[in-house]
Amino acid sequence: MQRSERSHYDVVIIGCGLSGLAAGIRLAHFGKKVLILEKHNAPGGLNSFYSIAGRKYDVGLHAVTNYVPRGTKGGTPLMRVLRQLRIDWEDFALIPQKTSRIQFPGVALNFDNDFQTLEASVAAAFPKSIEGFRKMVSILPTFDEALSHPNRSTSGRAFLKTYIQDPVLIDMLLCALCYYGSAREDDIDFSQLAVLFRSILMEGFARPAEGIRRIIRALLDRYRQTGGERQMKCAVTALNIKAGRVTSLTLSTGEVLTADTVLSSIGAVETFNLLSEKPEAAKPPIPGALSFVETLSHYPLALTQGLWEETIVFFSDHYPFCYRAPKELIDPGSGVICLSHNYAFKGEDIPTEGCLRVTALAHPQAWHKLDASTYAV
């Protein structure tokens, strides 16, 4: 539903990404009048898409994690989210991965959506560490326990060292987990490690045949059904403070909206910069030192048929694994290779061409200093 003429809302959400849409759906379920504001012309945020010459490119989405087949007892965080949003499993049309790999010089770990595959691979490559690996897995917190764990912000690397004696195995596990969600250089928060280890290595990957567009469409449809409103191509230029709290928003059109609650999904730095008054005791958020660059290539499937069957490969061409901002624009020595066509597609979902996505660490400040013409090249 597009925005009505009202100027006051129970909740205004800044950003029409996946988290903004999910929050809007849940709030609307409980009878709140919700408005989502988005400065771009397409929803999705960091997980959006764009088109060039009629071909659509996903932004950000390698795979959906926490996949288990429908009907699995106990469910996963993904299944729980779908229930909370009242979205049917079929609406995402998830297709499981084939097989994936963590590749270091001279050693590889294979995994898929059956945890026994990874366990057997660890036992074969690191026989002296398999018992410690199994013990570590047995005491790993669940999703909810990890988020509330008293040691949630401690070192994930230190936790792994407690159970695993081989430093190469530790680095291989960290390579996959860090690239999927760590803001710490050469490490990962303990809670994040627990969440991602279960999400990626114990449950697994899947992907809609259409990519991120299928997920965005399902969220938008549900948000409209709840009566939620949104306005695209409408930037927030100021969050206006009164008595120490945000009470209104100034839009790029000059219009001012009031709200009982304002939620922002655009990032701490970006949100802080919108505040009309900066709290005296508050320190400005510091942007993270880590960033990534991605390249996408499309090609005839015949070029790779029978040569590469993996869905995703996390790799490092050196040991020890280095996860920090490089000195140059990018560090091609480690990263993620994702072949979006290598899922278990069937029938009409089988893609007609290959898609290769490569993700590597980047130096954000170095990219920011480039002039527009150099950046474009």
Secondary structure in CASP SS format (residue, H / E / C, confidence):
PFRMAT SS
TARGET T0000
AUTHOR 0000-0000-0000
METHOD secondary structure of the structure
MODEL  1
M C 1.00
Q E 1.00
R C 1.00
S C 1.00
E C 1.00
R C 1.00
S C 1.00
H E 1.00
Y E 1.00
D E 1.00
V E 1.00
V E 1.00
I E 1.00
I E 1.00
G C 1.00
C C 1.00
G E 1.00
L H 1.00
S H 1.00
G H 1.00
L H 1.00
A H 1.00
A H 1.00
G H 1.00
I H 1.00
R H 1.00
L H 1.00
A H 1.00
H H 1.00
F C 1.00
G C 1.00
K C 1.00
K C 1.00
V E 1.00
L E 1.00
I E 1.00
L E 1.00
E C 1.00
K C 1.00
H C 1.00
N C 1.00
A C 1.00
P C 1.00
G E 1.00
G H 1.00
L H 1.00
N H 1.00
S C 1.00
F E 1.00
Y E 1.00
S E 1.00
I E 1.00
A C 1.00
G C 1.00
R E 1.00
K E 1.00
Y E 1.00
D E 1.00
V C 1.00
G C 1.00
L C 1.00
H C 1.00
A C 1.00
V E 1.00
T C 1.00
N C 1.00
Y C 1.00
V C 1.00
P C 1.00
R C 1.00
G C 1.00
T C 1.00
K C 1.00
G C 1.00
G C 1.00
T C 1.00
P H 1.00
L H 1.00
M H 1.00
R H 1.00
V H 1.00
L H 1.00
R H 1.00
Q H 1.00
L H 1.00
R C 1.00
I C 1.00
D C 1.00
W H 1.00
E H 1.00
D H 1.00
F H 1.00
A C 1.00
L E 1.00
I E 1.00
P E 1.00
Q E 1.00
K C 1.00
T C 1.00
S E 1.00
R E 1.00
I E 1.00
Q E 1.00
F E 1.00
P C 1.00
G C 1.00
V E 1.00
A E 1.00
L E 1.00
N E 1.00
F E 1.00
D C 1.00
N C 1.00
D C 1.00
F H 1.00
Q H 1.00
T H 1.00
L H 1.00
E H 1.00
A H 1.00
S H 1.00
V H 1.00
A H 1.00
A H 1.00
A H 1.00
F C 1.00
P H 1.00
K H 1.00
S H 1.00
I H 1.00
E H 1.00
G H 1.00
F H 1.00
R H 1.00
K H 1.00
M H 1.00
V H 1.00
S H 1.00
I H 1.00
L C 1.00
P C 1.00
T C 1.00
F H 1.00
D H 1.00
E H 1.00
A H 1.00
L H 1.00
S H 1.00
H C 1.00
P C 1.00
N C 1.00
R C 1.00
S C 1.00
T C 1.00
S E 1.00
G H 1.00
R H 1.00
A H 1.00
F H 1.00
L H 1.00
K H 1.00
T H 1.00
Y H 1.00
I C 1.00
Q C 1.00
D C 1.00
P H 1.00
V H 1.00
L H 1.00
I H 1.00
D H 1.00
M H 1.00
L H 1.00
L H 1.00
C H 1.00
A H 1.00
L H 1.00
C H 1.00
Y H 1.00
Y H 1.00
G H 1.00
S C 1.00
A C 1.00
R C 1.00
E C 1.00
D C 1.00
D C 1.00
I C 1.00
D E 1.00
F H 1.00
S H 1.00
Q H 1.00
L H 1.00
A H 1.00
V H 1.00
L H 1.00
F H 1.00
R H 1.00
S H 1.00
I H 1.00
L H 1.00
M H 1.00
E H 1.00
G C 1.00
F C 1.00
A E 1.00
R E 1.00
P E 1.00
A C 1.00
E C 1.00
G C 1.00
I H 1.00
R H 1.00
R H 1.00
I H 1.00
I H 1.00
R H 1.00
A H 1.00
L H 1.00
L H 1.00
D H 1.00
R H 1.00
Y H 1.00
R H 1.00
Q H 1.00
T C 1.00
G C 1.00
G C 1.00
E E 1.00
R E 1.00
Q E 1.00
M C 1.00
K C 1.00
C C 1.00
A C 1.00
V E 1.00
T E 1.00
A E 1.00
L E 1.00
N E 1.00
I E 1.00
K E 1.00
A C 1.00
G C 1.00
R E 1.00
V E 1.00
T E 1.00
S E 1.00
L E 1.00
T E 1.00
L E 1.00
S C 1.00
T C 1.00
G C 1.00
E C 1.00
V E 1.00
L E 1.00
T E 1.00
A E 1.00
D E 1.00
T E 1.00
V E 1.00
L E 1.00
S E 1.00
S C 1.00
I C 1.00
G C 1.00
A H 1.00
V H 1.00
E H 1.00
T H 1.00
F H 1.00
N H 1.00
L H 1.00
L E 1.00
S C 1.00
E C 1.00
K C 1.00
P C 1.00
E C 1.00
A C 1.00
A C 1.00
K C 1.00
P C 1.00
P C 1.00
I C 1.00
P C 1.00
G C 1.00
A C 1.00
L C 1.00
S E 1.00
F E 1.00
V E 1.00
E E 1.00
T E 1.00
L E 1.00
S E 1.00
H E 1.00
Y E 1.00
P E 1.00
L H 1.00
A H 1.00
L H 1.00
T C 1.00
Q C 1.00
G C 1.00
L C 1.00
W C 1.00
E C 1.00
E C 1.00
T C 1.00
I E 1.00
V E 1.00
F E 1.00
F E 1.00
S E 1.00
D C 1.00
H C 1.00
Y C 1.00
P C 1.00
F C 1.00
C C 1.00
Y C 1.00
R C 1.00
A C 1.00
P C 1.00
K C 1.00
E C 1.00
L C 1.00
I E 1.00
D E 1.00
P E 1.00
G E 1.00
S E 1.00
G E 1.00
V E 1.00
I E 1.00
C E 1.00
L E 1.00
S C 1.00
H C 1.00
N C 1.00
Y E 1.00
A C 1.00
F C 1.00
K C 1.00
G H 1.00
E H 1.00
D H 1.00
I C 1.00
P C 1.00
T C 1.00
E E 1.00
G E 1.00
C E 1.00
L E 1.00
R E 1.00
V E 1.00
T E 1.00
A E 1.00
L E 1.00
A E 1.00
H C 1.00
P H 1.00
Q H 1.00
A H 1.00
W H 1.00
H H 1.00
K C 1.00
L C 1.00
D C 1.00
A H 1.00
S H 1.00
T H 1.00
Y H 1.00
A H 1.00
V C 1.00
END
